[in-house]
């Protein structure tokens, strides 16, 4: 019985962490709170970007810096938005908007 319980816990643990990570990460800079989630309904790599509780669906780009310029360390992809969020660069541990504001992981909730 003990092995069965341990097996169930080990099987479900990665699934729970994945669900939490996908939906639960927010980034903050001053009073602005940002979160994003991939749209898994198609293969376009679109994301839902929420800024202070207002969401929109946007495209991503994985080669923002082109072939002539090496991507900075930790760069993952760009979210192509509007205004100061065009682009919103996604790095391993932070986001950076077009005005070079750095958004770090935080625990605040979107409205």
N, C-alpha and C positions, 0 to 999 in steps of 0.2 A: 504494500500500500504506500509506504514511504517513497519508493522508487517511482511509483505512478504519479504521485503529487509533485515530486521534483521534476519529472519529465514534462508534466503539464506546465509548470512554471517556466521551465527552460524554453518550451515551445512558444508560449505566448509572450514572453518578455520582449523579444525583438520586435514583434508586431506592435506592442503597446508603445515602445519607444519611437518607432517609425511614425505612428499616427500622431503622437505628441509633437515630434519635431516638425512634421509637415504643417501642422495647423497652429502650433503654439509659439513660434519664434517671432518676436517683435523687435524693432530697432528704433532707437530714440536719438534725437538731437534737439536740444532746447525743449520746446513744447511740442514738437512734431513727433508723432508715433506712426511708424510704417510697418506693414507686414505684407508678405506676398505668399502665394500658393500657386503651384502649377495647375493648369487646367488639364485634367487627364481625359477629357471627353474626345480629344483628337490628338494627332501627332504633330501639331504645329509648334509645340513648346511655348504656347501662350501662358501668361500668368495673370492672376487676379491680384492687382496691387491695391492695397488699402492705405490711404493716407488720412490720419485723424478720423477714421470711421467711414470715409467715402471710398467706395471701391470702383475700379474700372478694369476691363480686360485689355491687356497690352501684349505686344510681341517682344520676343527676346532675340538677342544676337550673341553668338558665341565667338565672333571674330571682330570685335569692336575696334581693336588697334591695328588691324590689317597686317599684311605680310611684311611691310617695311619697318614696323615698330614692334618691338618685343613687348608682350603684355606684362604689366607689373606683377610682382610676386603675389600669389594668392588670388589672382583674378579668376572668376568663374564664368560670368556672362554679364551682358548688359540688358536692362529692361528699358525699352524705348517708349518713353512717356511724353509728357508735354511740359513746356516751361523749364523750371529748375530740375525737373525729373527726366529730362531728355539729354543724355541718358542717365539712368540710375545704375551705377556700376556695382555689381555684387562680387564681393571678395569672400575669402574663407571666414573672416570674423567680423566684417563690417560692410556697410553700404556707403557709397559716395555719390552725391548728386552733382549736377553740372556746375554748381558754384563751389565745388570741392568741400562741402560740408560732410563730415563723417558721422554716420549713424551707427551706433554700437548696440549690441544686444541688450535688451532691458526686459523688465517684468511687467511693464504697463500693459493694460488692456485697451483695445480699440473700443470706441463707443458703439 
